Amino acid sequence: MTDDYYRDTGGIRQPDPTLGKRVPVTPEPSPPRPARQPAPPPSEPPPPPRVRRQRVVLAEPTKSTNSLRARVELEEQTSWGEMLIKDLIKAQLRSGLLLAGIVLLLLGALPVAFYYSPTFATMRLVGIPLPWLLLGVAPFPLLFGAGLWYNRLAERHERDFVDMIEN
Amino acid sequence: MNPWALSGIVLVAAMTFYLGRRSSRFASTTHDFLVARRTVRSRRNAAAISGEYLSAASFLGVAGVVLKDGADALWYPIGFTAGYLALMLFVAAPLRRSGAYTLPDFMEARLASEPLRRFCTVVVVVIGVLYMLPQLQGAGLAVATIFPAPAWIGAAAVTVVVAVNVMAGGMRAITVVQAFQYWLKLFALAAPTFVLCMVFLGTGGTGGAGSLGEPAPPVFREDTTVSVETDVTLEVGGETPVWSPAASGGERVWLPGRQYRVEAGSTLRFPEGAPVPVVAGGALDNASWLRPTEDASDLLGTYSLIFATFLGTMGLPHVLVRFYTNPDGKAARRTTVQVLLLLGLFYMFPILIGALSRLYVPELLVTGRTDAAVLLVPTAVLPGVLGQILAAVVAAGAFAAFLSTSSGLLVSVAGVVATDWLSGKVRDFKIATVGMAAVPAVLAVSLPVEDLSLSVGMSFALAASTFCPVLLLGIWWRRLTWPGAMVGMTVGGGLVLVALALNVVSEYTGGWAPWFVEQPALLTVTAAFLTTIVVSLGTARRVPDDVNSVMLRLHAPDPLGFMRDRADARFGKADERTRMKRGRHRK
């Protein structure tokens, strides 16, 4: 809502158009700008005035003092803040390594398996050679799945961290 | 000469121009040119990243190596995709949060060293030029395949279109162009693949050159005349009668187990049913083509390729620069997930086309121009107008591939040059663009053409041995120092360049290169990591003082608001500057 408003005005905040004006709640018989509006036919009620109430945001809603203090603490890197961010880094790195390990293990085992077991390398599944299925099709869903999973893990770690800071 | 193909290519070039112009009207500040004001949403950014990434190597090269090497070549698309998983797991979000606007800028932000920054600039330029080369050469190949025109015309056309577009609007302009080109490329490969598969299945699953399931080598389906345009060394899988008018003997029989050297410009004629000779080093018969990893050097070479591609993607400057355009770290991660999906979708098709081309255009195995497979298969399968239209679609897609990848590379390299060697104004960016477009264009015309996938593989190895170790250690390890980073990059990059030189020498002297010269990443990446760690531990005094606050900025979740844009400090805030320019701030 506010975004649209800023785009309309070229990024310039303008004062509330209703500020200091008496905007009637119920439409009066003579609207504020009669010149622009043709006289309505007598049978219809007059349209409401075109002045729209705009919300002016002067600043972001302030966060609770608690979270502000936690942020300052983090920024100043007191031992407590340092420990917190180290824990987060460790958690992120661990889930990254875990997923990379799983993917590498699954894909990295294939060349060795093909090399040491010629029967495995020449096996067929519904007429198509198994290695072609394992190399040409299977890795892509695997990689996408790993990406999705990591995204969930990482976002959960970050959410937990923010929750912890703000409480 | 195919009039459809010409109109397809012209259409793609015109569309690129139009989209670029339309969005470059809004590009006025350095922010626009470098990082598109960091407002690109994740879905469009994912399409743009994929569009930029699917280069000539992916569009033409993957099918080419599949045609030649078979199952072993499938590791290329896997690696090209898996690189993004590594990028996502370890690099994407922290890199975006660093607030840097180029790779050297990130290095300086993390390690606070001006010399390292200058060194990184040089490496970015080298990788960028090395990667742009195969794109331009691919363009030349495509043009020479479709029209009776010299190869340099393609390279020159791509260079001009890309340079003009980039100069007009930088990152802001090419984001839309690249997103559009991803979908174009997907369509340009998917549609012909479906049609060709229909034809293939309609004819009972056997193509002209015999069934792929038979262990024998592919055979010529009719009397075929092949003109060889570069020097090649050929091997045969069975006794092959060959008629070469130039040789005094006339008709001869080639025997398996020996190598035959054919000079550029000679013409060979093979009778119907003769086994197809292949360029030395390729899979000789269908049995070995179907089977992955047959001997120990295959095994090690495969692992080396996995190393290069898995770790190399995160070091490619044109890939990283796109991540700086995300609004925040979380968006950077989400973008990468979508990229994984888009790339996986795309790579099905070049693999299928590569396999089909072994049935329909086996003569490419003789000339060594396997990269042209994608372009030639449609007309070989479907002679007539339908085949020509399909070929035109493919040619248009190939041109989109050259255009999008080279514009991405050009933006990233020109951005680095403009901000590090020049003063970083919009005018400097345009000067850098012209300079950085000219260098690879000249090189592409003057250097001999290699297999696209191989030369791109080398750029991946270079990126993996230089930027990958310093990025990974810089993001996750507090004790990295700038001397460590510098020595590590020098060792890794130097080793790869040595391998590259040896490779060129071996190509001219009979192809003796072992696997670790052809794909050195397994050794060079390890060496780069080890030297970086050892030197960093040895120079522990040089750990920057602000390492803790930098780490906090890299890893603290976005809502806490630690992210600071380094470009703001140097070039001012984008919005403020445009407003000042318009003079409306006093209203």
Interface residues (C-beta under 8 A of the other chain):
Chain A: G10 G11 I12 R71 L74 E75 Q77 G81 E82 I85 L88 I89 Q92 L93 G96 L97 L99 A100 V103 L104 L107 G108 L110 P111 V112 F114 Y115 P118 A121 T122 G127 P129 P131 W132 L135 G136 V137 P139 F140 P141 L143 F144 A146 G147 L148 Y150 N151 A154 E155 E158 R159 F161 V162 I165
Chain B: A71 L74 W75 P77 I78 T81 A82 Y84 L85 A86 M88 L89 F90 A93 G213 L290 R291 P292 T293 E294 A296 D298 L299 T302 Y303 I306 F310 K330 R333 R334 T336 V337 L340 L341 L343 G344 L345 Y347 M348 I351 W476 N548 S549 M551 L552 H555 A556 P557 D558 P559 L560 G561 F562 D575 R579 R582 R584 H585 K587
